[in-house]
Amino acid sequence: MNERIGAALLGTAHAHAIGKLKVLQESPDFELAGVCEPDAELLKAARDSEAFAEVRWLDQAELLADESIAMIAVEGRVRDNLGFAREAIEAGKHIHLDKPAGSCLSEFESLLALATDKGLVVQMGYMFRYNAAFELSLQAVQEGWLGEVFYIHGEINSDIGDANRRKLGEHPGGMMFELACHLIDMLVATLGPPQRVQPFLRHDGDQDDGLDDNCTAIFEFDKAVAVIHTAAMEADASKRRCWEICGTNGTIIIQPLEPPAVRMCLKSSQGGFEAGWQTVEVSHIPRYVRDIAELAACIREEREPSYGPQHDLATQQAILSACGVAG
């Protein structure tokens, strides 16, 4: 068996932090050395949380200097994470950087270049990359089952409470930045970088917080168009989240996204699937498990990352464009 890789969390405020903590604690590949929260107020909240009850707490200098820690999962507030990530890379650590990669494209580009120069892995924390249904949809496109893709639609809404709305309001694009980034990541994986992006960022909720809470972006490609919508006030929204790809030979629909359910229609038999509408069974593996397993394999140089710096940079550019930010 491979020796387990030393790992730690830097930051606790990200919405995915507790999920990443749990997966690292249970991972056969990583040994969790501890957690660091540089912000005193956030540290107190984390110490009072049952999710962090069993962790060893590290200060930032101790974490960065510990040579037994090879990977740091950066799970702080998005506004802090690029700074945390740079410090980790400068200290020689591989990183898992939770999404999205800040609001300054050049800062992220510089971070990726530094990691490449140092031979370090940067894995982004987009949650659908290792979802079996999205993997099937990518295979369907890449192997031509659907013919020429001409339209993609994605919907990812939520029902955000007032306190979290205020936190999200600090980001450009609001819900497009916070939540739709996951689908934009998959859009770029499917069709590559868009040629043009037109955002429609609206505040339609009753709350007087300025959050862009009802947002649509149109992405144009050479022979296709995509529409992604996200909102902050849909009741029981997860069941209606969807991803639809339409091509000249067929359509694939994922709804809901988690646990994934897939329907597909083909004009002619493709990839071992028959013509016509059909339900396709796919596995449901909990979030982050396969991400973390792949990260370990990349650190051990057993494989190349499924998503590299070029894709991550293109995704970040598309996200910022959809949020009305030039870059």
Sine and cosine of phi, psi and omega as CSV:
sin_phi,cos_phi,sin_psi,cos_psi,sin_omega,cos_omega
0.00,0.00,0.53,-0.85,0.07,-1.00
-0.94,0.33,0.59,-0.81,0.10,-0.99
-0.91,0.41,0.65,-0.76,-0.02,-1.00
-0.93,0.36,0.54,-0.84,-0.08,-1.00
-1.00,-0.07,0.76,-0.65,0.04,-1.00
-0.92,0.40,0.71,-0.70,-0.07,-1.00
-0.60,-0.80,0.33,-0.94,0.05,-1.00
-0.45,-0.89,0.32,-0.95,0.14,-0.99
-0.98,-0.19,0.69,-0.72,0.13,-0.99
-0.88,-0.48,0.95,-0.30,-0.10,-0.99
0.99,-0.14,0.51,-0.86,-0.04,-1.00
-0.74,-0.68,-0.01,1.00,-0.19,-0.98
-1.00,0.01,-0.23,0.97,-0.05,-1.00
-0.93,0.37,0.51,-0.86,-0.01,-1.00
-0.88,0.48,-0.40,0.92,-0.01,-1.00
-0.99,-0.11,0.00,1.00,-0.16,-0.99
-0.87,0.50,-0.72,0.70,-0.06,-1.00
-0.93,0.38,-0.61,0.79,0.06,-1.00
-0.89,0.45,-0.67,0.74,0.02,-1.00
-0.92,0.40,-0.64,0.77,0.04,-1.00
-0.85,0.53,-0.72,0.69,-0.04,-1.00
-0.90,0.44,-0.69,0.73,-0.02,-1.00
-0.92,0.40,-0.65,0.76,0.04,-1.00
-0.91,0.41,-0.61,0.79,0.03,-1.00
-0.89,0.45,-0.53,0.85,-0.06,-1.00
-0.99,-0.14,-0.04,1.00,-0.09,-1.00
-0.94,0.33,0.70,-0.72,0.12,-0.99
-0.97,0.23,-0.17,0.98,-0.09,-1.00
-0.99,-0.17,-0.44,0.90,-0.07,-1.00
-0.89,-0.45,0.51,-0.86,0.11,-0.99
-0.91,-0.42,0.93,-0.37,-0.05,-1.00
-0.97,0.24,0.92,-0.40,-0.02,-1.00
-0.99,0.14,-0.50,0.87,-0.01,-1.00
0.28,-0.96,-0.10,-1.00,-0.05,-1.00
-0.76,-0.65,0.63,-0.78,0.04,-1.00
-0.84,-0.55,0.76,-0.65,0.12,-0.99
-0.77,-0.64,0.98,-0.22,-0.08,-1.00
-0.93,0.37,-0.42,0.91,-0.05,-1.00
-1.00,0.09,0.83,-0.57,-0.11,-0.99
-0.88,0.47,-0.66,0.75,-0.01,-1.00
-0.92,0.39,-0.69,0.73,0.03,-1.00
-0.92,0.38,-0.57,0.82,0.04,-1.00
-0.89,0.46,-0.69,0.72,0.02,-1.00
-0.88,0.48,-0.68,0.73,0.01,-1.00
-0.90,0.44,-0.66,0.75,-0.01,-1.00
-0.93,0.38,-0.65,0.76,0.03,-1.00
-0.88,0.47,-0.51,0.86,0.01,-1.00
-0.99,0.10,-0.11,0.99,-0.05,-1.00
-1.00,0.02,0.69,-0.72,0.02,-1.00
-0.88,0.47,-0.51,0.86,-0.04,-1.00
-0.88,0.47,-0.50,0.87,-0.05,-1.00
-0.97,-0.23,0.26,0.97,-0.14,-0.99
-0.89,0.46,-0.54,0.84,-0.13,-0.99
-0.98,-0.18,0.10,1.00,-0.13,-0.99
-1.00,0.05,0.39,-0.92,0.17,-0.99
-1.00,-0.02,0.75,-0.66,-0.03,-1.00
-1.00,-0.07,0.72,-0.69,-0.03,-1.00
-0.86,-0.51,0.55,-0.83,0.19,-0.98
-1.00,0.06,0.25,-0.97,-0.18,-0.98
-0.91,0.41,-0.66,0.75,0.01,-1.00
-0.89,0.45,-0.66,0.75,0.03,-1.00
-0.89,0.46,-0.69,0.72,-0.01,-1.00
-0.88,0.48,-0.76,0.65,-0.09,-1.00
-0.94,0.35,-0.47,0.88,-0.04,-1.00
-1.00,0.08,-0.24,0.97,-0.09,-1.00
-0.97,0.24,0.95,-0.32,-0.06,-1.00
-0.95,0.31,-0.26,0.97,0.04,-1.00
-0.98,0.21,-0.24,0.97,0.02,-1.00
-1.00,-0.08,0.93,-0.37,-0.05,-1.00
-0.99,-0.13,-0.38,0.93,-0.07,-1.00
-0.72,-0.70,0.70,-0.72,0.07,-1.00
-0.86,-0.51,0.80,-0.60,0.12,-0.99
-1.00,0.00,0.89,-0.45,-0.07,-1.00
-1.00,-0.01,0.94,-0.34,-0.19,-0.98
-0.74,-0.67,0.54,0.84,0.03,-1.00
-1.00,0.03,-0.24,-0.97,0.12,-0.99
-0.90,0.44,0.60,-0.80,-0.07,-1.00
-0.83,0.56,-0.62,0.79,-0.02,-1.00
-0.91,0.42,-0.36,0.93,-0.02,-1.00
-0.99,-0.13,-0.31,0.95,-0.29,-0.96
-0.95,0.32,-0.55,0.83,0.04,-1.00
-0.91,0.41,-0.60,0.80,0.07,-1.00
-0.91,0.41,-0.71,0.70,0.07,-1.00
-0.85,0.52,-0.70,0.71,-0.05,-1.00
-0.89,0.45,-0.67,0.75,0.01,-1.00
-0.89,0.46,-0.69,0.73,0.02,-1.00
-0.87,0.49,-0.65,0.76,0.01,-1.00
-0.91,0.42,-0.69,0.72,0.00,-1.00
-0.92,0.39,-0.67,0.75,0.04,-1.00
-0.88,0.48,-0.46,0.89,0.05,-1.00
-1.00,0.08,0.04,1.00,0.06,-1.00
1.00,0.06,0.37,0.93,-0.04,-1.00
-0.99,-0.17,0.63,-0.78,0.27,-0.96
-0.94,0.34,0.46,-0.89,-0.02,-1.00
-0.71,-0.71,0.52,-0.85,0.29,-0.96
-0.95,-0.30,0.91,-0.42,-0.09,-1.00
-0.96,-0.30,0.89,-0.45,-0.04,-1.00
-0.97,0.25,0.39,-0.92,-0.23,-0.97
-0.99,0.16,0.24,-0.97,-0.45,0.89
-0.97,0.24,0.08,-1.00,-0.15,-0.99
-1.00,0.05,0.87,0.50,0.07,-1.00
0.95,0.32,-0.18,-0.98,-0.04,-1.00
-0.89,-0.46,0.18,0.98,0.03,-1.00
-0.86,-0.52,0.95,-0.30,-0.08,-1.00
-0.89,0.46,-0.67,0.74,-0.05,-1.00
-0.91,0.42,-0.55,0.83,0.04,-1.00
-0.91,0.40,-0.65,0.76,0.03,-1.00
-0.93,0.37,-0.66,0.76,0.03,-1.00
-0.87,0.49,-0.67,0.74,0.04,-1.00
-0.90,0.44,-0.62,0.78,0.02,-1.00
-0.90,0.44,-0.71,0.71,0.01,-1.00
-0.90,0.44,-0.64,0.77,0.02,-1.00
-0.90,0.43,-0.66,0.75,0.03,-1.00
-0.89,0.46,-0.70,0.72,0.01,-1.00
-0.89,0.45,-0.66,0.75,0.03,-1.00
-0.88,0.47,-0.70,0.72,0.01,-1.00
-0.87,0.49,-0.56,0.83,-0.04,-1.00
-1.00,-0.01,-0.02,1.00,-0.01,-1.00
0.93,0.36,0.55,0.83,-0.05,-1.00
-0.94,-0.33,0.51,-0.86,-0.02,-1.00
-1.00,0.02,0.74,-0.68,0.19,-0.98
-0.90,-0.44,0.89,-0.45,0.05,-1.00
-0.92,-0.39,0.80,-0.59,0.04,-1.00
-1.00,0.10,0.47,-0.89,-0.11,-0.99
-0.99,-0.14,0.75,0.66,0.07,-1.00
-0.99,0.13,0.77,-0.64,-0.32,-0.95
-1.00,0.08,-0.05,1.00,0.01,-1.00
-0.96,-0.28,0.02,1.00,-0.07,-1.00
-0.89,0.46,-0.52,0.85,-0.07,-1.00
-0.90,-0.44,0.33,0.94,0.12,-0.99
-0.98,0.21,0.81,-0.59,-0.13,-0.99
-0.87,0.49,-0.52,0.85,0.00,-1.00
-0.94,0.35,-0.67,0.74,0.05,-1.00
-0.92,0.39,-0.59,0.81,0.07,-1.00
-0.88,0.47,-0.64,0.77,0.04,-1.00
-0.91,0.42,-0.66,0.75,-0.01,-1.00
-0.91,0.42,-0.62,0.78,0.06,-1.00
-0.91,0.42,-0.66,0.75,0.04,-1.00
-0.88,0.47,-0.67,0.74,0.00,-1.00
-0.87,0.50,-0.62,0.78,0.02,-1.00
-0.96,0.27,-0.75,0.66,-0.08,-1.00
-0.90,0.43,-0.55,0.84,-0.01,-1.00
-1.00,-0.07,0.07,1.00,0.12,-0.99
0.98,0.21,0.28,0.96,-0.02,-1.00
-0.88,0.48,-0.57,0.82,-0.09,-1.00
-1.00,-0.02,0.03,1.00,-0.09,-1.00
0.97,0.25,-0.59,-0.81,0.00,-1.00
-1.00,0.01,0.87,-0.49,-0.03,-1.00
-0.95,0.32,0.76,-0.65,0.01,-1.00
-0.85,-0.53,-0.23,0.97,-0.05,-1.00
-0.43,-0.90,0.69,-0.72,0.13,-0.99
-0.75,-0.67,0.66,-0.75,0.06,-1.00
-0.75,-0.66,0.72,-0.70,0.07,-1.00
-0.73,-0.68,0.64,-0.77,0.00,-1.00
-0.74,-0.68,0.80,-0.60,-0.01,-1.00
-0.53,-0.85,1.00,-0.05,-0.04,-1.00
-0.96,-0.29,0.16,-0.99,0.05,-1.00
-0.46,-0.89,0.01,-1.00,0.07,-1.00
-0.80,-0.60,1.00,-0.08,-0.19,-0.98
-1.00,-0.07,0.78,-0.63,0.05,-1.00
-0.94,0.34,0.27,-0.96,-0.12,-0.99
-0.86,0.51,-0.67,0.74,-0.04,-1.00
-0.89,0.45,-0.69,0.72,0.01,-1.00
-0.95,0.31,-0.52,0.86,0.07,-1.00
-0.86,0.52,-0.69,0.73,-0.01,-1.00
-0.89,0.45,-0.62,0.78,0.03,-1.00
-0.91,0.42,-0.68,0.73,-0.04,-1.00
-0.94,0.33,-0.39,0.92,-0.03,-1.00
-0.91,0.42,-0.26,0.97,0.01,-1.00
-0.97,0.23,-0.24,0.97,-0.06,-1.00
-1.00,-0.03,0.59,-0.81,0.12,-0.99
-0.90,0.43,0.72,-0.69,0.03,-1.00
0.99,0.11,-0.12,0.99,0.09,-1.00
0.79,0.61,-0.91,-0.41,-0.07,-1.00
-0.93,0.38,-0.47,0.88,0.06,-1.00
-0.90,0.45,-0.65,0.76,0.02,-1.00
-0.94,0.33,-0.74,0.68,-0.14,-0.99
-0.96,0.28,-0.71,0.71,-0.19,-0.98
-0.90,-0.43,-0.69,0.72,-0.04,-1.00
-0.93,0.38,-0.26,0.96,0.04,-1.00
-0.82,0.58,-0.54,0.84,0.02,-1.00
-0.88,0.47,-0.67,0.74,-0.01,-1.00
-0.97,0.23,-0.54,0.84,0.07,-1.00
-0.89,0.45,-0.61,0.79,0.09,-1.00
-0.84,0.54,-0.70,0.71,0.00,-1.00
-0.95,0.31,-0.53,0.85,0.06,-1.00
-0.89,0.45,-0.72,0.69,0.02,-1.00
-0.91,0.41,-0.60,0.80,0.06,-1.00
-0.90,0.44,-0.52,0.85,-0.07,-1.00
-0.99,0.12,-0.72,0.69,-0.14,-0.99
-0.87,-0.49,-0.07,1.00,-0.06,-1.00
1.00,0.08,-0.10,-1.00,-0.02,-1.00
-0.91,0.42,0.67,-0.74,0.04,-1.00
-0.96,0.29,0.44,-0.90,0.06,-1.00
-0.98,0.18,-0.61,0.79,0.01,-1.00
-0.58,-0.81,0.52,-0.86,0.05,-1.00
-0.73,-0.68,0.77,-0.64,0.04,-1.00
-0.87,-0.49,0.94,-0.34,0.01,-1.00
-1.00,-0.02,0.51,-0.86,0.15,-0.99
-0.78,-0.63,0.98,-0.19,-0.15,-0.99
-0.94,-0.34,0.93,-0.37,-0.12,-0.99
-0.86,-0.50,0.47,-0.88,0.20,-0.98
-0.91,-0.42,0.96,-0.27,-0.06,-1.00
-0.87,-0.49,-0.06,1.00,0.04,-1.00
-0.96,0.28,0.26,-0.97,-0.02,-1.00
-0.97,0.26,-0.35,0.94,-0.07,-1.00
-0.94,0.33,0.63,-0.78,0.00,-1.00
-1.00,-0.06,0.90,0.43,-0.07,-1.00
-0.84,-0.55,-0.06,1.00,0.06,-1.00
0.96,0.27,0.06,1.00,-0.02,-1.00
-0.91,0.42,0.75,-0.66,0.19,-0.98
-0.94,0.34,0.99,-0.17,-0.21,-0.98
-0.91,-0.42,0.03,1.00,0.01,-1.00
-0.57,-0.82,1.00,0.00,-0.28,-0.96
-0.83,-0.56,0.67,-0.74,0.07,-1.00
-0.76,-0.65,0.61,-0.79,0.13,-0.99
-0.75,-0.66,0.67,-0.74,0.07,-1.00
-0.95,-0.30,0.80,-0.61,-0.04,-1.00
-0.91,-0.41,0.80,-0.61,0.00,-1.00
-0.96,-0.30,0.69,-0.73,0.06,-1.00
-0.82,-0.57,0.02,-1.00,-0.07,-1.00
-0.83,0.55,-0.74,0.67,-0.04,-1.00
-0.76,-0.65,0.43,0.90,-0.05,-1.00
-0.48,-0.88,0.34,-0.94,0.11,-0.99
-0.74,-0.67,0.55,-0.84,0.04,-1.00
-0.76,-0.65,0.58,-0.82,0.04,-1.00
-0.80,-0.60,0.83,-0.56,0.04,-1.00
-0.84,-0.54,0.76,-0.65,-0.02,-1.00
-0.82,-0.58,0.58,-0.81,0.07,-1.00
-0.54,-0.84,0.61,-0.79,0.02,-1.00
-0.60,-0.80,0.31,-0.95,-0.11,-0.99
-0.96,-0.28,0.08,1.00,-0.16,-0.99
-0.68,-0.74,0.61,0.80,0.07,-1.00
-0.99,-0.16,0.81,-0.59,0.02,-1.00
-0.92,0.39,0.70,-0.71,0.06,-1.00
0.75,0.66,0.76,0.66,-0.22,-0.98
-0.94,0.35,-0.46,0.89,-0.16,-0.99
-0.87,0.49,-0.51,0.86,-0.05,-1.00
-0.95,0.32,-0.34,0.94,-0.03,-1.00
-0.98,-0.22,-0.06,1.00,0.05,-1.00
-0.87,0.50,0.65,-0.76,-0.08,-1.00
-0.48,-0.88,0.29,-0.96,0.07,-1.00
-0.61,-0.79,0.85,-0.52,-0.09,-1.00
-0.78,-0.63,0.77,-0.64,0.06,-1.00
-0.84,-0.54,0.82,-0.57,0.00,-1.00
-0.91,-0.41,0.77,-0.64,0.07,-1.00
-0.77,-0.64,0.10,-1.00,-0.06,-1.00
-0.94,0.35,-0.27,0.96,0.02,-1.00
-0.90,-0.43,-0.03,1.00,-0.01,-1.00
0.16,-0.99,0.09,-1.00,-0.05,-1.00
-0.69,-0.72,0.59,-0.80,0.12,-0.99
-0.79,-0.61,0.70,-0.71,-0.04,-1.00
-0.78,-0.62,0.79,-0.62,0.12,-0.99
-0.94,-0.35,0.89,-0.46,0.04,-1.00
-0.30,-0.95,0.87,-0.49,-0.06,1.00
-0.96,0.29,0.08,-1.00,0.00,-1.00
-0.99,0.16,-0.53,0.85,0.01,-1.00
-0.59,-0.80,0.80,-0.60,-0.27,0.96
-0.90,0.45,0.59,-0.81,-0.20,-0.98
-0.95,0.30,0.67,-0.75,0.12,-0.99
-0.79,-0.62,0.72,-0.69,-0.15,-0.99
-0.82,-0.58,0.72,-0.69,0.22,-0.97
-0.85,-0.53,0.56,-0.83,-0.01,-1.00
-0.62,-0.79,0.60,-0.80,0.10,-0.99
-0.82,-0.57,0.74,-0.67,0.03,-1.00
-0.79,-0.61,0.66,-0.75,0.11,-0.99
-0.92,0.38,-0.60,0.80,0.00,-1.00
-0.66,-0.75,0.39,-0.92,-0.03,-1.00
-0.84,0.55,0.74,-0.67,-0.01,-1.00
-0.56,-0.83,0.63,-0.78,0.15,-0.99
0.85,0.52,0.45,0.89,-0.04,-1.00
1.00,0.07,0.06,1.00,0.02,-1.00
-0.97,-0.26,0.56,-0.83,-0.04,-1.00
-0.99,0.15,0.25,-0.97,0.07,-1.00
-0.94,0.35,0.44,-0.90,0.03,-1.00
0.99,-0.10,0.01,-1.00,0.01,-1.00
-0.97,0.24,0.64,-0.77,0.00,-1.00
-0.40,-0.92,0.46,-0.89,0.13,-0.99
-1.00,-0.02,0.72,-0.70,-0.02,-1.00
-0.91,-0.42,0.86,-0.52,0.02,-1.00
-0.98,0.20,0.75,-0.66,0.07,-1.00
-0.75,-0.66,0.41,-0.91,-0.01,-1.00
-0.97,0.24,0.40,-0.92,0.10,-0.99
-0.86,-0.51,0.96,-0.26,0.05,-1.00
-0.97,-0.25,0.73,-0.69,-0.04,-1.00
-0.81,0.59,0.51,-0.86,0.03,-1.00
-0.77,0.64,0.58,-0.82,0.19,-0.98
0.98,0.22,-0.28,0.96,-0.08,-1.00
-0.89,0.45,-0.76,0.65,-0.03,-1.00
-0.96,0.28,-0.52,0.85,0.08,-1.00
-0.84,0.55,-0.78,0.63,-0.08,-1.00
-0.93,0.38,-0.59,0.81,0.05,-1.00
-0.91,0.42,-0.67,0.74,0.04,-1.00
-0.91,0.41,-0.63,0.77,0.02,-1.00
-0.85,0.52,-0.68,0.73,0.03,-1.00
-0.88,0.48,-0.69,0.73,0.00,-1.00
-0.90,0.44,-0.59,0.81,0.03,-1.00
-0.94,0.35,-0.66,0.75,0.03,-1.00
-0.88,0.47,-0.61,0.79,0.03,-1.00
-0.98,0.19,0.00,1.00,0.00,-1.00
0.88,0.48,0.57,0.82,0.06,-1.00
-1.00,0.00,-0.28,0.96,0.01,-1.00
-0.32,-0.95,0.25,-0.97,0.11,-0.99
-1.00,-0.01,0.47,-0.88,0.04,-1.00
-0.88,0.47,0.60,-0.80,0.07,-1.00
-0.91,0.42,-0.50,0.86,-0.02,-1.00
-0.78,-0.63,0.88,-0.47,-0.08,-1.00
-0.97,-0.23,-0.07,-1.00,-0.07,-1.00
-0.85,0.53,-0.61,0.79,-0.03,-1.00
-0.89,0.46,-0.70,0.71,0.05,-1.00
-0.90,0.44,-0.72,0.69,-0.05,-1.00
-0.87,0.49,-0.63,0.77,0.00,-1.00
-0.94,0.35,-0.67,0.75,0.04,-1.00
-0.89,0.45,-0.64,0.77,0.05,-1.00
-0.89,0.46,-0.71,0.70,-0.02,-1.00
-0.90,0.44,-0.62,0.78,0.06,-1.00
-0.88,0.47,-0.69,0.72,0.00,-1.00
-0.91,0.41,-0.64,0.77,0.02,-1.00
-0.88,0.47,-0.76,0.65,-0.04,-1.00
-0.90,0.44,-0.62,0.79,0.06,-1.00
-0.89,0.46,-0.64,0.77,0.02,-1.00
-0.94,0.35,-0.29,0.96,0.04,-1.00
-0.99,-0.16,0.12,0.99,0.02,-1.00
0.98,0.22,0.33,0.94,-0.01,-1.00
-0.97,-0.25,0.73,-0.69,-0.06,-1.00
-0.93,0.35,-0.50,0.86,0.01,-1.00
0.67,-0.74,0.00,0.00,0.00,0.00
